[in-house]
């Protein structure tokens, strides 16, 4: 993304131009403005002075200024329009692939197993983080570009990979990794033990799901926190998240963990689940956990949790336990007799630069390839595959015009002192207004705050653009 580009445009009040620039390389600007982990901020040069530029928060203000969705530039191509490209999965990877192919003149067809498009964006991310109309708005934009989305069409049930390959010039697989990982704990088969993804998707797609009074969630990722905050909103009296490492090592988005704790979620770190117990009638009764201590560093670069034989197990009362320790791809249950090659983690093996799989004419991307990852990485995988598919079908020419460097005409004085403004936090809905509803928690800045925050940017693109101009003149 051209981050300094859209940030500087926001700083000048040119919101439509800023959003147009952003959508050159990301169809889900509004989605990412709400759910992105903003890893770009970790590389921000402003952090060397005080704190990084609040890139995601500026983006949030920017996308909220749009009244009527403006379609990005597309280039008609009669030959491309004749080509048949099938995309399996209407998640961020599949829809992004369709978006960029549509910009090159293709008319891709997307097959989605669920009743609504969006993949994990609509199935697992709660509405208090991502309002449904926000997502639907950007999906409609993609459809208005000539992309056809067919829902309730499942690979392996309604059609096979062989059938797609026979009827298409290219196939992209973006089916995600919807399967839950089992812990293998004694008692895991007891009624009341569920996986996080089905728990979240059942509520998000149907509007209701069974919730216990005393809910325990096992895991430290975003799915665990989403499940915890959802259970609270649906009436659980107590919600406890159990994680075997320390809070600092939790992979969940830190701000989401903070908000969960403010809402009443209990975090029990350094606890290792060892057994799920039921009463004499077979009803779920408790989760038995062993206290852990941080030991030596392991291969992940983190200190490994270790148990002390002198510690006694703790019993956490529970009438519902939600497992959120990871996701997997059930390749055997999805593909026919000719599945693509899998990697050592049992996900689809694909070329990291193009997404091409071991099957001729088939590309893949998103969680089905990388395992559970971020929305941004899924979008990037879809874009790379779209470029590769087009190059394959048109004889090798790279026609990805959105990748070309664009001129930034915003004012910038490299000799001026950095703007003195401190970083401001995102506004959030008061805690007492979040109970039993899924109203969006994060609230956008006012215009004055957003523009002031945009002016904090040190324009790390400036030197690069100056060099490009000098080289072009030479």
URZITA-V204666 format. One record per residue. NEAR is the number of other C-alpha atoms within 10 Angstrom. Layout:
BEGIN
NEAR + NEAR
END
This chain:
BEGIN
13 + 15 + 19 + 18 + 21 + 27 + 31 + 25 + 24 + 27 + 24 + 16 + 17 + 15 + 22 + 19 + 15 + 23 + 25 + 18 + 20 + 22 + 19 + 18 + 19 + 21 + 25 + 23 + 21 + 24 + 25 + 20 + 21 + 21 + 17 + 16 + 17 + 17 + 11 + 15 + 16 + 12 + 12 + 19 + 16 + 18 + 12 + 9 + 8 + 12 + 16 + 20 + 26 + 22 + 21 + 23 + 23 + 25 + 26 + 22 + 22 + 30 + 22 + 15 + 12 + 13 + 8 + 7 + 12 + 12 + 14 + 17 + 15 + 16 + 12 + 13 + 13 + 10 + 11 + 19 + 17 + 12 + 17 + 17 + 25 + 24 + 29 + 27 + 28 + 30 + 28 + 33 + 35 + 33 + 32 + 28 + 32 + 33 + 29 + 28 + 28 + 26 + 24 + 22 + 20 + 27 + 23 + 28 + 21 + 27 + 26 + 25 + 19 + 17 + 11 + 16 + 25 + 23 + 24 + 20 + 20 + 21 + 24 + 24 + 23 + 23 + 21 + 18 + 17 + 23 + 18 + 17 + 10 + 16 + 19 + 16 + 16 + 18 + 23 + 12 + 18 + 24 + 19 + 12 + 21 + 19 + 21 + 17 + 22 + 19 + 16 + 13 + 18 + 18 + 21 + 13 + 12 + 10 + 14 + 16 + 20 + 14 + 9 + 19 + 17 + 9 + 12 + 18 + 17 + 22 + 26 + 27 + 29 + 31 + 29 + 30 + 23 + 21 + 15 + 19 + 15 + 15 + 14 + 10 + 11 + 11 + 16 + 18 + 12 + 17 + 14 + 19 + 20 + 19 + 24 + 29 + 25 + 17 + 21 + 25 + 21 + 16 + 17 + 19 + 15 + 10 + 9 + 13 + 16 + 11 + 19 + 20 + 16 + 19 + 26 + 30 + 28 + 26 + 24 + 26 + 18 + 19 + 23 + 27 + 27 + 23 + 27 + 28 + 23 + 26 + 27 + 24 + 16 + 19 + 13 + 18 + 14 + 18 + 26 + 22 + 24 + 24 + 24 + 25 + 23 + 18 + 16 + 9 + 15 + 17 + 12 + 19 + 16 + 15 + 10 + 15 + 24 + 11 + 16 + 21 + 16 + 12 + 17 + 16 + 21 + 16 + 19 + 17 + 20 + 21 + 24 + 22 + 21 + 17 + 18 + 22 + 21 + 17 + 9 + 8 + 6 + 11 + 15 + 23 + 21 + 22 + 24 + 17 + 20 + 20 + 21 + 20 + 15 + 15 + 12 + 10 + 11 + 10 + 7 + 7 + 8 + 13 + 16 + 17 + 19 + 18 + 15 + 10 + 8 + 7 + 10 + 10 + 16 + 16 + 16 + 18 + 18 + 25 + 19 + 26 + 30 + 22 + 25 + 26 + 19 + 22 + 21 + 19 + 23 + 15 + 17 + 10 + 10 + 15 + 17 + 16 + 9 + 10 + 15 + 21 + 14 + 16 + 12 + 7 + 12 + 15 + 21 + 27 + 22 + 23 + 15 + 15 + 10 + 19 + 26 + 22 + 22 + 15 + 14 + 11 + 17 + 24 + 28 + 33 + 35 + 29 + 28 + 28 + 29 + 22 + 20 + 18 + 14 + 16 + 22 + 21 + 17 + 27 + 23 + 19 + 27 + 32 + 28 + 24 + 30 + 27 + 20 + 20 + 25 + 23 + 15 + 15 + 15 + 12 + 8 + 11 + 12 + 13 + 13 + 18 + 13 + 14 + 11 + 9 + 10 + 11 + 9 + 15 + 9 + 13 + 10 + 12 + 10 + 11 + 6 + 7 + 8 + 14 + 13 + 10 + 12 + 13 + 16 + 15 + 9 + 14 + 13 + 12 + 12 + 12 + 12 + 8 + 11 + 16 + 14 + 14 + 13 + 18 + 16 + 16 + 19 + 17 + 14 + 19 + 20 + 10 + 16 + 11 + 15 + 23 + 21 + 20 + 24 + 28 + 21 + 22 + 22 + 21 + 20 + 13 + 13 + 16 + 11 + 11 + 15 + 11 + 11 + 13 + 12 + 10 + 9 + 8 + 7 + 6
END
